[in-house]
């Protein structure tokens, strides 16, 4: 799988079965929506949502099954279990603050299974996870975590400890803001390393590190 970060919380995951794009925003998708492409699009929160909501049919087990022949991306923006082009996506209700959304609202964290690996995109989550939520999420190989939002660097590191992934990808919410750069430095310190920025993450399940490793990506988008 190849994972690329486009700034803010926009991440593209390219696997053998499909391309999944999380949280695209107008400056990335462009006026025609063609700036970044993918078969599946997820939105953790509705702030920058430029695409229409997708609809699917229910399978026998109650999960949503979307058609495999697509002319446009399927858009997922809420909790549930979905199967699109042989890709399993699980949306888990979370919040953008530590008060169950009273201050900044609800959001959805998405777990994407691509190439045998489970990647969680945490959006702009602002809290630690309960045992119930951890059970809904399941095992995680790669975690994309926001930095510089309502989640402090220390809490972000605690959240990573809860998820116990093999790879951590921080997503600075505003690269140009001094407070975000400071938060990123503190988060990397909490994680115990200063990784060299790289353009993308390419990984196979057999190549996952034994210990939790932080991968710092360069932004490929324009805010």
C-alpha positions in Angstrom: 0.0 0.0 0.0 1.1 3.5 -0.7 0.0 6.3 1.6 0.4 10.0 0.7 -0.5 13.1 2.9 -1.9 16.2 1.2 -2.0 18.6 4.2 -4.6 19.0 7.0 -6.2 15.6 7.4 -6.2 14.7 3.7 -4.6 11.3 3.1 -4.7 9.0 0.0 -4.3 5.3 0.4 -3.5 3.4 -2.8 -3.9 -0.4 -2.6 -4.2 -3.1 -5.2 -8.0 -3.1 -5.1 -8.8 0.6 -4.8 -7.7 4.1 -3.9 -9.2 5.6 -0.8 -9.1 9.3 -0.2 -9.8 10.7 3.3 -10.9 14.3 3.9 -10.2 16.0 0.6 -10.7 19.7 0.7 -11.4 22.2 -2.1 -7.9 23.4 -2.7 -6.8 19.7 -3.3 -9.8 18.5 -5.3 -9.9 21.7 -7.4 -13.0 23.3 -9.0 -13.7 20.2 -11.1 -13.0 17.7 -8.4 -10.2 16.2 -10.5 -7.2 17.3 -8.6 -7.0 14.1 -6.5 -8.8 10.9 -7.5 -10.0 7.7 -5.8 -12.7 5.1 -5.9 -13.7 5.7 -2.2 -13.8 9.0 -0.4 -14.3 9.4 3.4 -15.1 12.5 5.3 -14.5 12.5 9.0 -16.5 15.7 9.4 -18.6 17.9 7.1 -16.6 21.1 7.0 -15.0 20.8 3.6 -17.4 18.2 2.0 -17.5 19.0 -1.7 -19.0 15.7 -3.0 -22.5 14.3 -2.8 -23.3 11.5 -0.4 -23.2 7.9 -1.7 -25.9 5.4 -1.3 -25.6 1.6 -1.1 -27.6 -1.5 -0.5 -27.7 -3.7 2.6 -26.1 -7.1 2.7 -27.4 -10.0 4.7 -25.3 -9.2 7.7 -26.5 -5.6 7.8 -23.4 -4.0 6.4 -23.6 -1.7 3.4 -22.3 -3.2 0.1 -21.7 -0.7 -2.7 -21.4 -1.7 -6.3 -18.0 -2.7 -7.6 -18.3 -0.9 -11.0 -17.9 2.8 -10.4 -17.9 5.8 -12.6 -17.4 8.2 -9.6 -16.1 7.9 -6.1 -18.4 6.5 -3.3 -18.5 8.9 -0.5 -18.8 7.7 3.1 -19.3 10.2 6.0 -20.8 8.4 8.9 -20.5 5.3 11.2 -21.2 1.9 9.8 -19.6 -1.1 8.0 -19.1 -0.8 4.3 -17.6 -3.0 1.5 -16.5 -1.2 -1.7 -14.5 -2.9 -4.4 -13.4 -5.6 -2.0 -12.2 -2.9 0.5 -13.7 -3.1 4.0 -14.3 0.3 5.6 -15.5 0.8 9.2 -16.7 4.1 10.4 -16.7 4.7 14.2 -18.4 7.6 15.9 -15.9 9.9 17.6 -15.8 13.6 18.5 -13.7 16.7 17.7 -13.4 17.6 21.4 -13.4 15.9 24.8 -17.0 16.7 25.6 -18.8 14.4 23.2 -19.0 17.0 20.5 -20.5 19.8 22.6 -17.8 22.3 21.6 -16.6 21.3 18.1 -19.1 18.6 17.0 -19.2 14.9 16.1 -16.9 13.2 13.6 -16.2 9.7 12.2 -12.9 7.8 12.4 -12.5 5.4 9.5 -10.7 2.0 9.6 -9.7 1.0 6.0 -8.5 -2.5 5.2 -6.2 -2.4 2.2 -3.6 -5.0 1.1 -4.2 -6.9 4.3 -3.4 -4.0 6.5 -5.7 -1.9 8.8 -5.2 1.8 8.6 -7.2 4.1 10.9 -7.8 7.7 9.8 -8.6 9.6 13.0 -9.8 12.8 11.4 -9.7 15.7 13.9 -10.4 13.5 16.9 -10.2 15.4 20.2 -10.3 12.6 22.9 -9.0 9.3 24.0 -10.9 6.1 23.2 -13.1 4.0 25.5 -12.8 0.2 25.6 -16.0 0.0 23.6 -14.6 2.2 20.8 -11.3 0.3 20.8 -13.4 -2.9 20.3 -15.2 -1.3 17.4 -11.9 -0.2 15.8 -10.1 -3.5 16.3 -6.4 -4.1 15.6 -4.6 -1.3 13.8 -1.4 -1.5 11.7 -1.2 2.2 10.7 -2.6 5.2 12.5 -3.1 8.7 10.9 -3.4 11.0 13.9 -4.1 14.8 13.9 -1.5 17.2 15.5 -2.2 20.8 16.5 -5.9 20.6 17.1 -7.9 20.1 20.3 -5.9 17.0 21.1 -2.7 17.9 22.9 0.6 16.3 21.9 0.6 14.3 25.1 -3.0 13.1 24.6 -2.1 12.2 21.0 0.7 10.0 22.2 -1.7 8.4 24.7 -4.1 7.7 21.9 -1.4 6.0 19.9 -0.5 3.9 22.9 -4.2 2.8 23.1 -4.3 1.8 19.4 -0.8 0.3 19.5 -0.1 0.5 15.7 3.0 -0.5 13.9 3.3 2.8 12.0 2.1 6.3 13.1 1.6 9.1 10.6 1.1 12.5 12.2 -1.2 15.0 10.3 -0.3 18.6 11.3 -3.6 20.6 10.9 -1.9 23.8 9.9 1.7 23.5 8.8 2.4 27.2 8.7 1.2 28.0 12.2 3.9 28.2 14.9 1.7 26.5 17.5 1.2 23.5 15.1 4.9 23.2 14.5 5.5 23.3 18.2 2.8 20.7 18.8 4.4 18.4 16.2 7.8 18.8 17.8 6.3 17.9 21.2 4.4 14.9 19.7 7.6 13.5 18.0 9.4 13.9 21.3 6.6 12.0 23.1 6.9 9.3 20.4 10.7 9.1 21.0 12.1 10.0 17.7 12.8 12.7 15.0 12.0 11.0 11.7 13.3 12.5 8.4 10.4 13.7 6.3 9.6 11.6 3.2 7.3 12.1 0.3 5.1 9.0 0.8 4.9 5.8 2.8 5.1 2.5 0.8 4.6 -0.6 2.9 3.6 -4.3 2.7 2.2 -6.3 5.5 5.4 -8.3 5.6 7.4 -5.1 6.0 5.6 -3.6 9.0 8.1 -2.8 11.8 8.1 -4.8 15.0 7.9 -1.7 17.2 5.7 1.4 16.8 7.5 3.7 14.3 6.6 7.3 13.4 6.7 8.3 9.7 6.7 12.0 9.0 5.4 12.8 5.5 5.8 15.9 3.4 2.6 17.6 2.3 1.7 17.0 -1.4 -1.2 19.4 -1.4 -1.9 23.1 -1.4 -3.8 24.6 1.5 
